[in-house]
Amino acid sequence: MNNENRNRDIKEKKNSAFKFVRRDFFKMISFAGISSLLPNSVFAKEDFRNDKNIPKKYIQNRDIPGFHIRSANPFMGVDMGNWGLSIGGMVKNPIALSYEDLFGMRMMSQVSRLKCVECWSAKAKWEGFHFSEVVEKLQPDPSAKYVYIQSADSYYESFTVEELLRPRVLFVLRMDGQPLSKDHGYPLRLIAPFKYGYKNIKYITSIKFLDTRKRNYWSNSGPYSVDGTIQPGIDHPLDYNKKPIPINGGEVFHFFDKRPPA
C-alpha cells in the first residue's frame, strides 16, 4: 500500500468515525459493570438479528446479501476518539498503538473465506499485517505460549501463538479494497481462515501474551469449543445460492474460489 492510499484511508475513517452519544456511552459502561456481577446465562441471548427493539444505528446481527453481519452484543461501534490498541502481557516491550500506527506495518493481502458455525460462508479480499510483526516488536517471553484478545463489544478470544503465526492469518484493516466498515470490525479485526467465524474476533482493543490459555466468549456463553478449528462437513456458501457443498475441514475453499499459491 503506498503512502497516498494509506493517508486516504486514515483521513476517510477519521472523517466518518461513528461517535458515541454521551448518554449511550455511559449506559454501556453501566451495563458492563452490572454484567460482571451476573451469571453468563443472563446474557446468553444468541441472536439479535433484526431485533426491532434495538435502534438501527447499532451494530447487530443481520442477514444481508454477500456477507452476513455478526456481533456478540449490539453496540454503536468504536469511538475512535478513545480507541487505541494495547499489546502487552508477558513481553519485553509492551506498546500502545494508534490507528495510524497500524498502517506502518508491512501490509499483506489475501482472498479467503470466513466459515460460520451457522452453516454459511462468504469470501472477501482482506488486507492487513501478520502477527510476526507484533512478535518482532514486543519480544514475548519464551513461556508466553498463548494470546488473549479483547474487543470493543465485550467479546474475547484466545489462541496459541503458533496458531496466530500461521501464514494465512491476518490482522485486518481493509476488506474488499475499502477500509473495514463498522459492521465488519473497524478499526481492526482478525482473519484466521482455518477457524470458524466466531474465532475471527472484530473491533480489537487489546492483545495479551500469557503462559496459560484463557477460554473464549462462546465457550463460556454457548456450546462452542475453545479451539474452533473447522471440521469436515457441509458448507452453505452465500455466494452460491446456499447449495450445500462438502468440505474437508481446515480452511474452506470452493471450486469458484481463487486458491492461494501452493
N, C-alpha and C positions, 0 to 999 in steps of 0.2 A: 504494500500500500504506500503510495507516495505521500509527501507532506501535504500537498494540496487536498487530497481526499481525506487525510486524517483530520486536518483542520476543519474541513467542511462538515465531517461527521460530528466533531465536538461542538462546533457552532450550532449545527442543526438541533442536536439534542439539548443543548443549553437553552436554546430559544423555545423549544417545545416541551421542556420538562414539566411534568404534571405536578403542581404544587398541592400540598395538603391544605385543606381548610382547617383553620386553627382548632375549631371545636371538635372536628372529626379526629384530629391528631390526638387530642387529649382523651377522647373517648377510646381510641385504640390503646393508648397507654394504660388506661384504667382496665380495659378488657384483659390486657396481657398480665397485669398484676393479679387479677381475680383468677385467671385460668391456671396460674401456677399453684393455686391452693385447692383446686378441684381435680377429681379423678379424670383420666383421659376419656372415659366413656361419655362424660358430659358433652364433649366436643367432637364426638365421633360421627357427626353427620357427614356422609361421604360425598354427597352430590348437591351442589348449589346451582346446578345447571338451569339457567333462565329463571331463577327464583324471583318472582315479582316483588318480593319484599326487600330485595337488595337494589339500591339505585343503580342505574345502568352505567354510571361513571365508575363504579367499582369494577376491578378485575374479578371475574368469577368464571366458573366452568361453563363453556358454551360449545356446542357442536356446530362448527361452521365449515363450509367447503374448503378443502385444501389442507387445513391443519387445525385440529381441534385445540381449544384453549383449556388449560387445566391449572388450577391454583389450589393450594391446600386450604386457604381461607380467603374469602373475599376481602380485598383491601384496595386502597386508592392508587397504588403504585408508589414507586420510590420517590421520595423528596430529595432531589439532587442537591438542594441547599444544605442537607445534613448528611448525605451519603459519603462514605469512604470505605475502602477495603482494608481491613485489618488482617495481617498474616503473622502468626506467631506460634506460641506454644514452645515445644522443645526444640528451639532453633538458636543458632549463634547470633543471627542478625534479624530480629523482628522488624517489620516495616508496616507503614500505613500508606496506601496508595490512593491518589485521586483518580477520577475518570480519565483525565488527560494522561496520567502516568501509564495507564494500561496500554495506550497506543505507542508507548516506547518499547513494548515487547516486540519480538520478531513475529510477524503475522503469518499465519498459515491458513489454507482454505481446503475444504473437502465437501463432497456431496455425500451425505449419509442419511439413513432413515431412523427415525425415532419410533420404537415399537412399544405400544402401550399394553398393559395387562388387561385393559378393557376390550381387547381384540380389534384394534385398528393400528395402522401405522401410516406415517407420512414422511416424505423426504424433503430436504432443503439443502441449500448450499450454506455452509457455516464458515465463518472467518473468525479466527482468534489466535490464542497462543498456547503452546504446550506447557504442561506442568513442570517440565525440566527447567523452564525459565525461572519459575518460583524457587525450585530446589537450589539452583545455582546461586541465587541472590541470598537466600536465608541460611544455607548450610545447616540442615537439620541434624540433630543428634543421631548417631547410628542406631540407637534404641527406639527412635520415633518411627515406628513401622505403620502407623495409622494416621488418617487425616479426617478431621471433623469439620463440616461446612455448615454454616448457618445462613438463613435468608431473611429478607425483609418481611415476608408474610408468615413468620413464625415456624417455617419449615426447617428441617435439619437432616443431614445425611452423613454417612461415614463410609470410608473406603480404606483399602490398603494403599500405601504409597506406590507399590508396584502396579496396582490397577491404574492409577492416575498417570503413570509414566508410559502407558501403552501408546503407540504412535497415532492411533485414531481417536484419542481423547483430546478434546479442545475446551479451553475456557473461552467462551464465545462473546464477541462484541457486535458481530454483524450477521444477518440472516437474509439470504436471497438478494444480496447486493445492497442491502439497506441496513442502517443501524437497527439493533434489536428494538422491537416495539415493546411497550409496557406489558402487553398481553403475553409475550413470549420471553420475558425475562430481563428486560432492560434494568440496569445497565450491563449486567454480567450474568451469564448462565454457564452451565456445564453441559457438554455433549459427550457421552460415553456410549457409543453405538451398540456395544455388546451387552449393555444393561437395559432392563425395562425402563420405560419412561419415568417412573417415579424416582429413579435414581438420578435423573438428569436435572438436578436442582437449579432453580431460577432465582433471580433477584439476590445474588450472593452478596453478603455483607462481611463475612469473616471466614478465615481458614486457619485451623489449628493443627499442628503436628503433635501427636500423642504416642505414648508407649502401650496403650491399651485401646481396644476398639469400643466405641460407643455404639448404641443402637441407632436406628433411624426413625423418622416420624411414623411411617406406616407399619413398622414392626411393633411400635408401641400403641398405635391407634387403630390398626387394621390387621388384615390377615397376611400381609406380605413379608417376605424374608428380608433379612439384613443384606444378604448377598445380591439378590436381584439380577443374576445373570440370565439372559434369555434362554429359555428351554425349547426343545423341539416341540412342534405342534402345528397349529393352523393360524395363519395371519389373514386379516381382512383389511387390505390397504385402502385408504380413502381415494387414492388416485387410480383405482382400477375397479370402480363400481362395486366395491366390497365383495368381489369374487374371492372365495376362500382359496388360499394358496398354502400348500405345505411348506414349513420352514424347518431347517436343521438345527436351530438354536444358535447362540452366539449372535454376531452382527447379522441383521436381516437384509438380504438382497432379493430382488425380484428380477425377472428376465428383462424388464423395461428400465431397470436402474443402470446407471453407469458405475461399474465396479472400479475400485482403486487399482492401480498397477500392482502386479504380484511382487 
